[in-house]
Amino acid sequence: MGEPSRSAPFDAIAAELRGMRLAAGDPSFGEITARIARLRGERGSSAWGARPGRVTVYDAFRDGRRRVDPELVADITLALGFPEREQDLRSMCVAAAGGRARSTARPDITLLEPAEVPEPLIGRAADLDHARDLLTRTAGPRRLLITGMPGVGKSAFALRLAEETAREAGAQVVRVSLRTASGDEGTEATDPAVLLRQLRDHVADMPRDRGLVVVLDDATDRAGLARFAMGLKPTTTLIATSRRRLADAMTTMDLPPLTTQAACELLARQIDAAGSPVQRDPGIVEAIAAHCGGLPLAVAVVAGQIAARPGWLLSDHLRRLEAIDGGLAPALEEVLDSLEHAPEHVLSLLAIHPGPLTAGEVAVSLRRDLTPEQVDAALGVLRLENLVHQEDSGTLVLHDVVRAVAADRAVDRFPASQRTREAQALASSLAQRLITAIGRAELTSPPDPVLEALFPPTAPEGSWEAQAVPPDPQGCRTWLAEHIALAVTTAQVAADEGLEQEVTALAASGMRYLLWRREPVDAYRIARTAMHHGAPQSRMYFTLETSGIAAALNLLDEADAMLATVAAEGDLAMRIEATAQRALNEMWKRHLPTGIEFARTALAEAQTAGLTVIRQSIASHLMRALVLSGDPRAALAVHEEVFGSIDAPGGYHGVVSTIALAEAHVELAETELALAALDAAQAMGDGGAFPAESAATLRHRLRALQGQDSSRELEAFGQGAANESLGVMAQVAQATTDRIAARSGAAVDLARRALAADPPENMNPFRVSANALAFALVLAEGGDPAGARAVAQQATRDAREHGVHLVAAYGDAVLGLCAALEGDPCAHELLRAVLDEDAASPLLRGWVAHHLDPTSPPAVMRALVVP
């Protein structure tokens, strides 16, 4: 039934240590740990064993231990400043290890009357509803087992459930506390028959017609629990608690941790109940509650610390939070001490690796030490003990507090060489599976010979790695989506273990896939890991790649620092690429004219060095920048210079440059040439640069500008952009089509919602301005020209500041239109001024001229649309 309580000889050692700690000024356990590390460092201890885990140090000070490391006890004695006591404590450890005390668990039985108005149980309303449903859903005796990890509040929950059940039936509550202990060898548990007799003695004087609700707290044995339940009357309700999942014992409910909000409420209530005068900053209260991991025991410990230190601020407690370990470590150590080697080994891996790991990945990591069958059995034990939860996807999850305590113990119990071996096994296997899946998935992305040279070898046919990856393209894409997060975290683990080749292999394959998926944050993490911790010959390459991703995330200062490193240490090709990347950063993030100058420099350097691919890449971006600067003819000249000798440029740069060519022809009002370029881009495919709809979307856009589309084709334009999943860009497309189709209500609603939202952080400034102008047009034609004017003024100023002169010219046209709709007599002057702007394209000039004189020939662009 219950594990025994006993007076272990190790308790005397703990008492001695606590006395010395108090005499030494009550230093924190973190400080004691640091002192031990210094002592061991001076003695020349190995790096991995020099610093014990903080929880391990704390563990030596508490009662109820069944083993203590004599060396650690001796070092604690020295760290506390009592060298004269070192030998005495060593002798006590030897004597304590020589025998075991035998005893029997002594249950505590208490009769309780349910409170008429109970205090609310914070955060448990839904859990109580679920528990009541489980108690009543089946015919026969009411039996329910509440299980969950240590500290989650099983006892308080079970007692509240029992009180509510008893109150409804007019029954008596009996609480039986089994007082579990560590489970030392040679101890005996209470016999269920004896426990039943003791229970009958306590309720002997109770009226016979009164029902009984029994709360059996801390059951640990399935067979004993079943025997106890069978010995109760059928009319007696039994609510048991256990830290373990006692399978088949009775109906079971898992009690989860509290939400952060509920933990905040509980902490506030307990601070108030203690009468603590501390000032409560909501942000700090939430941070403390979050650190407690939703565990009521941890919240209670912190609340007690707050009450015991009235002179402290809450921020002081947030910095210390050592109290959480003090409250939870004993409960968790009870469980961890009982684990055999295999479950402890598996738990250590799960605690150290940030995940998301599945049973299969654990087996791969530990295959030199444990068989897959042993791993499955160990995971079964960990789930039974509520230390690990397995989600429906197969991902294994640890509570933060379990992870912290288990990781701390792992430092002491497993050597660094073993962790390195496990990380290497997982990283090597995962890298092979990634590149095999990428090959089978038929992903289209720009060719990169340098990156491909860093790829790990494809998994050999017939190997486990080859068979673990689906054979079909769609299956592989799904597999990659499920495993890419593991690749990112495993690369970081491999970096911690100094596995340079494995880091490079994971980053090479993972970065390519993440960029194809347009997931720059994870791409940045894995590329940056390889930049610092990959193979030396690949680090400069990853520095260049990381700078580009950092710029996309608006980390411009960081990107500049990386580019400076490449410019100083890279080879000729990399130095030119660094100049080209600097050009992109300036063009799309800072100041377009400055970026254009950098791009022209890089274009000339690439031509001199004969770097054709780099030259084409620079030219593609330079063409777009020249169009946006208001010089589309210069863009045509660049295209002729770089791509004119290529009959049918294809691939990534062919698509980008051809679309840029079409944009130049659009602004020059050269309809047939623009359509021909767009048809060519569409025929090339996406080249890995865009979703398949991109070229078609731009083509629909041009046709909408020409005023040649039917309403059906106009809808296709908006839908094509929406299919690209570009967020605000899709909103721009839809709002524009609604405006042109005279659906002003829908268009205005969409525009207002889009303007109220913050633009994506990685969106280029010129795009933010252009989007705002597009929405301003919707508001202007939807009946709010004053509101539109305010939006357009800011957008136009921003575009001009960044040197995006074409967009600024469109902004001036939007302001002129707003003035006309408001009846401003200066409206025509504002529009005529657009005709005098050097950056105004022929397409825009045509629209302005026709608006000023509707009797003139129709313009190509019938409705004003910002590029």
ZATI-718927 format. One record per residue (C-alpha): residue in three letters; z, y, x. Coordinates in steps of 0.02 Angstrom, whole numbers, plus 50000, padded with zeros to 5 digits. Layout:
! residues N
ALAZYX
...
//
This chain:
! residues 867
MET500005000050000
GLY500625013950111
GLU500675014650299
PRO502455014750370
SER503475029350428
ARG504435025750588
SER505345034150729
ALA504165031750875
PRO504835033451053
PHE503425045551087
ASP504285058250972
ALA505585061551107
ILE504185066351227
ALA503455078351099
ALA505165086051071
GLU505365088951258
LEU503675097351269
ARG504025108551119
GLY505665113951199
MET504805118251363
ARG503445127851271
LEU504745138151179
ALA505675141651341
ALA504035146951423
GLY503755160651293
ASP502775150451163
PRO501045151751245
SER499585146751133
PHE498805129651150
GLY497205138051208
GLU498175146351350
ILE499015129851397
THR497295121551400
ALA496615135051515
ARG498095133051633
ILE497815114251643
ALA495975117151681
ARG496465128651826
LEU497715115951892
ARG496445101851886
GLY495105112851962
GLU496235116552109
ARG496515097752130
GLY494625094952131
SER494465085751965
SER492685082351906
ALA491865096051802
TRP491825086251640
GLY493635080451651
ALA494445096251716
ARG494725104551548
PRO495545094351409
GLY495145097951227
ARG496305110651145
VAL496655098851000
THR497075085151126
VAL498355096651207
TYR499075101251038
ASP499165082850994
ALA500425079651133
PHE501675091551050
ARG501745083250879
ASP502765068750814
GLY502055052350752
ARG500975048050902
ARG500615030150951
ARG499915034351123
VAL500035048851245
ASP499105051451409
PRO500445052151547
GLU499315062751659
LEU499075075351520
VAL500945076051485
ALA501295078851669
ASP499995092751678
ILE500705101251524
THR502415101051607
LEU501685109451761
ALA500675121851658
LEU502245127251565
GLY503125130651731
PHE504325115751741
PRO503775105951896
GLU505535098851914
ARG505305089751747
GLU503625081751787
GLN504335065151849
ASP505555063851704
LEU504155065751577
ARG503085052951669
SER504515040551660
MET504735043751475
CYS502875040251446
VAL502995023651538
ALA504545018651440
ALA503765023651274
ALA502215013451308
GLY503274997951337
GLY503694994151156
ARG503334997550975
ALA504595000850837
ARG504444990350680
SER504794997850510
THR504234997750330
ALA503515012050228
ARG504825019950116
PRO503985027149960
ASP504725042249873
ILE504745041049682
THR504995056949580
LEU505025059749390
LEU504165075849337
GLU504045085349174
PRO502335093949149
ALA502475112849153
GLU502115121148986
VAL501105135249067
PRO500475128649233
GLU499895140149371
PRO497975140049379
LEU497245128049507
ILE496025139549595
GLY494245133749613
ARG494505116849529
ALA494015119649346
ALA492385110049358
ASP493195096249462
LEU494575094249334
ASP493295092849194
HIS492385079349292
ALA494005069949329
ARG494525070149144
ASP492815063349099
LEU492985049149225
LEU494715044749157
THR494115043148979
ARG492325037048991
THR492735018248999
ALA493765007548880
GLY495364999448942
PRO496735005749058
ARG496465023149129
ARG496285021649317
LEU495585034649438
LEU495565035949628
ILE495405053449704
THR494695052749881
GLY494195065750009
MET494445071550186
PRO496165076750250
GLY496705093850192
VAL495535094950042
GLY496965095549917
LYS496935078049842
SER498805077349805
ALA498895094249718
PHE497335090249619
ALA497955073049565
LEU499625080349512
ARG498805093949407
LEU497665081049326
ALA499175070149289
GLU500145084649213
GLU498705089449098
THR498445071249046
ALA500315069149013
ARG500465085548918
GLU499085080448798
ALA499895063448764
GLY501725068848773
ALA501955057148923
GLN503055057349078
VAL502345060049253
VAL502975049249397
ARG502455053649572
VAL502505039649702
SER502275046649878
LEU501895032750003
ARG502205043450158
THR500775036850264
ALA500975036050452
SER499825032150597
GLY499725013350572
ASP500455007250736
GLU500324989150781
GLY501804978750723
THR502224988850568
GLU502334982950388
ALA501774991050225
THR502734990950062
ASP502384975649956
PRO501594980549787
ALA502844969449693
VAL504294978549775
LEU503524995249735
LEU503284990249552
ARG505124985149541
GLN505665001749614
LEU504545010849489
ARG505295001149342
ASP507045005649401
HIS506625024149400
VAL505905024049224
ALA507165011849149
ASP508065025549052
MET506475033448985
PRO506155031448796
ARG505085016148766
ASP503865025248652
ARG503465038148785
GLY501905035448890
LEU501825035949078
VAL500615044149200
VAL500845037849379
VAL500225047749530
LEU500105035949679
ASP499895047249830
ASP499125041349995
ALA498585023649958
THR497715015550107
ASP497454997250061
ARG496174991949930
ALA496964975049891
GLY498714982349877
LEU498104996249763
ALA497234983749650
ARG498804972949640
PHE499874988149599
ALA498654993649462
MET498644976249385
GLY500554976449378
LEU500604992149271
LYS500594991949081
PRO498844994049007
THR499455010148922
THR499995017849088
THR498775030149166
LEU498605028249355
ILE497925042349464
ALA497905037449648
THR497415047249802
SER496755040849968
ARG495935048150120
ARG494845032650120
ARG493485026850002
LEU494315010849938
ALA492745002649871
ASP492884992849708
ALA494734997049690
MET494425007649534
THR493365022049471
THR493245034349616
MET492995053149625
ASP492585062549785
LEU493495079249793
PRO492455092349886
PRO493115107349985
LEU493325123849894
THR491965136949893
THR492255151850007
GLN492585162849855
ALA493905150749790
ALA494685149449963
CYS494795168549968
GLU495695168649799
LEU496885155049857
LEU497275164250020
ALA497595180549926
ARG498745171849802
GLN499755163549940
ILE499915179750037
ASP500555188349879
ALA501755174049841
ALA502515175750015
GLY502755194449988
SER501765198650144
PRO501455217450159
VAL499865214850261
GLN498365225750219
ARG496945214950156
ASP495175219350208
PRO494005209150095
GLY492825205650239
ILE494215198750351
VAL494945188650207
GLU493235180850180
ALA493035177350366
ILE494735168750373
ALA494335158550217
ALA492665153450291
HIS493525147650451
CYS494675137050343
GLY493155127350284
GLY493685127150102
LEU495185116050142
PRO496765121150046
LEU497875114050184
ALA497075125650312
VAL497255140450193
ALA499095136350167
VAL499405135350355
VAL498585152250386
ALA499515160050240
GLY501135153550314
GLN500685161150483
ILE500315177750398
ALA502005177450310
ALA502905172850472
ARG502135187550567
PRO502335202950455
GLY501895214650598
TRP500165207250623
LEU498545213450548
LEU497375201250463
SER496155204150605
ASP497495197450724
HIS497565181250625
LEU495665180150621
ARG495635180750810
ARG496995167750828
LEU496595154950692
GLU497345141850805
ALA498485138550657
ILE497075129450570
ASP497055116350706
GLY498945115550695
GLY498885111650510
LEU497405099950504
ALA497405091250672
PRO498865079650630
ALA498035073850469
LEU496355071350553
GLU497105063150707
GLU497925050350594
VAL496185044950543
LEU495345046950713
ASP496685036850802
SER496345022150688
LEU494485021450729
GLU493805007550837
HIS492615011250980
ALA490955010550887
PRO491425022350744
GLU492245034250867
HIS490675033750976
VAL489535037550829
LEU490685051550769
SER490695059550941
LEU488785060250941
LEU488745067750766
ALA490065080650817
ILE489195086250976
HIS487395086250911
PRO487105100450785
GLY485945089150682
PRO485155085850560
LEU485365067650614
THR485025052050511
ALA485635034350542
GLY483965030550625
GLU484115045050746
VAL485905040050789
ALA485295022450826
VAL483935029350940
SER485215039851035
LEU486455025551057
ARG485245011051080
ARG485845007451257
ASP487635005151195
LEU487554999751012
THR486344989650908
PRO485634997150746
GLU486744984950650
GLN488284991250743
VAL487795009350707
ASP487605005450520
ALA489294996850518
ALA490105011450611
LEU489345024050489
GLY490035013550346
VAL491775015450420
LEU491555034250443
ARG490975036250263
LEU492435025650205
GLU493645037150297
ASN492815052850223
LEU492345059050396
VAL490465058550367
HIS489445061950210
GLN487665055450192
GLU486515066050085
ASP485125059049976
SER483865063450112
GLY484825052350234
THR485505067050334
LEU487275064250399
VAL488445079050371
LEU490145083050448
HIS491375095850384
ASP491565110050510
VAL493395105850544
VAL493015087350570
ARG491605092350688
ALA492735103950788
VAL494155091350808
ALA492995076650845
ALA491975086650971
ASP493575091951057
ARG494155073951072
ALA492445068251132
VAL492615078951288
ASP494125068651339
ARG493555051551282
PHE491725050451335
PRO490995054951506
ALA489665068151528
SER488445055151596
GLN488495046051429
ARG488105061951331
THR486645065351447
ARG485975047751424
GLU486095049151235
ALA485235066251231
GLN483835059751343
ALA483525044551233
LEU483395054851075
ALA482375068951152
SER481105057251233
SER480865047051075
LEU480745062150962
ALA479485071151074
GLN478345055751072
ARG478465054450883
LEU478125073050862
ILE476525073250962
THR475945057050881
ALA476225064650709
ILE475345080850757
GLY473835070950813
ARG473785060650653
ALA474095075850542
GLU472425083550593
LEU473165100950609
THR471905114550651
SER472565127050776
PRO471865137250921
PRO471495126751076
ASP472735129651216
PRO472395119051371
VAL474015124651455
LEU475065119551307
GLU474155103151285
ALA474485098851468
LEU476355099951429
PHE476265087851283
PRO477235071551302
PRO476195055451298
THR475695049051127
ALA476775034251074
PRO475955017651127
GLU475215007750983
GLY476424994650923
SER477945004150987
TRP479385008850873
GLU478925027150893
ALA477135024150837
GLN477685014050687
ALA478995027050638
VAL477645039950603
PRO476565038550444
PRO474755033450475
ASP473955046150357
PRO473755065050384
GLN474735070550230
GLY476145058450267
CYS476245065250444
ARG476325083150382
THR477775078350270
TRP478615069050414
LEU478425084150528
ALA479185095750399
GLU480695084050386
HIS480955082150575
ILE480535099150650
ALA482315105950629
LEU482955090950726
ALA481705094650865
VAL482365112450882
THR484185107350893
THR483825092351005
ALA482915103751127
GLN484495114251136
VAL485575098751165
ALA484365092851300
ALA484485110051381
ASP486385108851384
GLU486215092251475
GLY484965099051603
LEU483505088251542
GLU482075099651594
GLN480605088051558
GLU481265083251386
VAL481525101551341
THR479735105551391
ALA479015090951293
LEU479965095351134
ALA479545113751148
ALA477695110751181
SER477435100151026
GLY478725108750916
MET478135126550953
ARG476335122250911
TYR476815114950744
LEU478015129150700
LEU476705142450736
TRP475465132950629
ARG476785132750491
ARG477125151450516
GLU478965148750553
PRO479235161450693
VAL481135160650698
ASP481215142250743
ALA479685144250855
TYR480625157950947
ARG482175147050967
ILE481265132151040
ALA480095142551150
ARG481555152751218
THR482495136751257
ALA481015130551359
MET480845147551443
HIS482595146151514
HIS482865127351528
GLY481155118851534
ALA480235111951684
PRO480045125651818
GLN478145124851816
SER478105128551629
ARG479395142351617
MET478205156851648
TYR477035150351514
PHE478455149251388
THR479045166551439
LEU477355173351388
GLU477335163551226
THR479115168551183
SER478705186951209
GLY477325185751079
ILE478475177350953
ALA479865189950990
ALA478645204250955
ALA478185196250789
LEU480045196350747
ASN480165214750796
LEU481195210850952
LEU480115222951050
ASP481315227451190
GLU481605209051225
ALA479735205851220
ASP479425220051344
ALA480705212851465
MET479855195851459
LEU478135203651486
ALA478815213051637
THR479395196351709
VAL477675188651684
ALA476815203951759
ALA477915202351913
GLU477945183451936
GLY476455176051843
ASP474735171551909
LEU473205182551879
ALA472785175051708
MET474565176751649
ARG474685194751710
ILE473125199051610
GLU473815190051459
ALA475415200051479
THR474405216151474
ALA473515209751319
GLN475175205451236
ARG475835222751278
ALA474285229751195
LEU474655219651036
ASN476455225651034
GLU475925243651050
MET474505242150924
TRP475395233050785
LYS477195238350814
ARG477255255450895
HIS475745266650920
LEU473955261350886
PRO473045272951010
THR474195267651153
GLY473885249451111
ILE472005252351110
GLU472095259251287
PHE473085244051346
ALA471835232651260
ARG470335240951344
THR471205238851513
ALA471555220451480
LEU469755217951419
ALA469055224851581
GLU470255214551688
ALA469815198651594
GLN467965201951618
THR468185204651805
ALA469205188651819
GLY467965178751714
LEU469285173951585
THR468165171651434
VAL469455165051310
ILE470705178851348
ARG469305191651336
GLN468795185451164
SER470595185851105
ILE470825203851162
ALA469165209051086
SER469615201850915
HIS471195212250904
LEU470385227650981
MET469015227650848
ARG470285227750707
ALA471285241550792
LEU469745252250815
VAL469305250750630
LEU471075255950582
SER471035270450704
GLY469525276950609
ASP468145271850731
PRO467215256850655
ARG465655260050760
ALA466685257550918
ALA467245240950844
LEU465425235850822
ALA465095240451004
VAL466535229351064
HIS465875214950958
GLU464145216951032
GLU464835217851209
VAL465935202451197
PHE465155191551063
GLY463355197651060
SER462755184351182
ILE463575170351082
ASP462395163450949
ALA463755156950833
PRO465515160450894
GLY466695148050813
GLY468495142750816
TYR469975154150809
HIS469245169350896
GLY467575167250809
VAL468395168350639
VAL469515183150684
SER468125193150766
THR466885189750626
ILE468125195450493
ALA468475210950599
LEU466585213650606
ALA466505212450416
GLU467915225250401
ALA466955237350511
HIS465395235350403
VAL466455237650246
GLU467105254550305
LEU465345259450359
ALA464765255350180
GLU463515242850250
THR463615230650107
GLU462335217650156
LEU462945216450336
ALA464745214850278
LEU464315200950157
ALA463325191750291
ALA464815192750411
LEU466005186450278
ASP464855172050235
ALA464795167550420
ALA466695168050434
GLN466865157150280
ALA465635144650351
MET466645143250512
GLY468225137550421
ASP469935144450453
GLY470015139550637
GLY471885137850618
ALA472055156550601
PHE472225158750414
PRO472405148650256
ALA470725142750192
GLU470705156550059
SER470765171050183
ALA468915173650210
ALA468565170950026
THR469955183349980
LEU469195196950087
ARG467485193150014
HIS468165195049837
ARG469005211149890
LEU467355218549951
ARG466455213449793
ALA467845221249688
LEU467625237449787
GLN465775237249750
GLY466155236649564
GLN465035221549544
ASP466345208949491
SER466625202249318
SER468425201049257
ARG468415182449297
GLU467925185749477
LEU469205199649487
GLU470545187049435
ALA469925175449572
PHE470205189449698
GLY472025191249650
GLN472305172549637
GLY471505169549806
ALA472715181449889
ALA474195173949796
ASN473725156749858
GLU473985162850037
SER475855163850007
LEU475925180450098
GLY477305187649990
VAL477065206449978
MET475205204850021
ALA474965193949869
GLN475885207249767
VAL474705220549832
ALA473205210049783
GLN473865206349609
ALA474395224349576
THR472695230549633
THR471735218449522
ASP472855222849373
ARG472535241249405
ILE470655239349415
ALA470675228149261
ALA471635241849165
ARG473205231249145
SER474285245949193
GLY475905239349118
ALA475915223549222
ALA475305232849376
VAL476645246349366
ASP478035233749339
LEU477475223849492
ALA477295239749596
ARG479035246049553
ARG479835229449596
ALA478885228449760
LEU479345246249810
ALA481185242949772
ALA481215227949889
ASP481365229350077
PRO479755224950169
PRO479805209450279
GLU480575213350448
ASN479085206750544
MET477775216650447
ASN476725228750549
PRO477075247250515
PHE475265250650468
ARG475335236550340
VAL476935243650264
SER476085260550245
ALA474495253050172
ASN475495242550047
ALA476485257749992
LEU474865267449963
ALA474165253049860
PHE475725253249751
ALA475655272349740
LEU473905270949667
VAL474575259149534
LEU475955271449488
ALA474755286249486
GLU473505278049369
GLY474935270349268
GLY475605287349215
ASP476815292249355
PRO475815303149476
ALA477385312549532
GLY478255296449584
ALA476645290449665
ARG476505306649764
ALA478245304349839
VAL477825286649894
ALA476125291649963
GLN476805306450062
GLN478025295450158
ALA476735281750186
THR475435294150248
ARG476665302150369
ASP477145285050437
ALA475315279850459
ARG474895295950551
GLU476445294150662
HIS475895276650716
GLY474115282750748
VAL473355272350605
HIS472185286650562
LEU471065277150440
VAL472565272550331
ALA473195290550345
ALA471505296750282
TYR471625285050134
GLY473375291850108
ASP472695309550098
ALA471445303549968
VAL472855295649866
LEU473815312149874
GLY472285321549814
LEU472085309349669
CYS473935311449623
ALA473715330449625
ALA472195329049512
LEU473135318149388
GLU474575330749387
GLY473345344949351
ASP473655353449518
PRO472295366649548
CYS472365362749735
ALA471835344649705
HIS469995347549746
GLU470465356349908
LEU471535341549959
LEU470105329549926
ARG468815340550014
ALA469955340550167
VAL469765321650176
LEU467885324050202
ASP468275334150358
GLU469405320950436
ASP468615311950585
ALA469495295650538
ALA468835295450358
SER467585281150348
PRO465905282350259
LEU466605270850124
LEU468065282850092
ARG466965298350103
GLY465825290949971
TRP467255288449850
VAL467935306049880
ALA466205314149859
HIS465885304949696
HIS467625309549631
LEU467285327849669
ASP465565326949589
PRO465395312749463
THR463545317049440
SER463185311749620
PRO462525294149656
PRO463855280649628
ALA464875276349782
VAL464995258649849
MET466865259349818
ARG467045263049631
ALA468955261949627
LEU469985268449773
VAL470735253549866
VAL471725255550027
PRO471195243750168
//
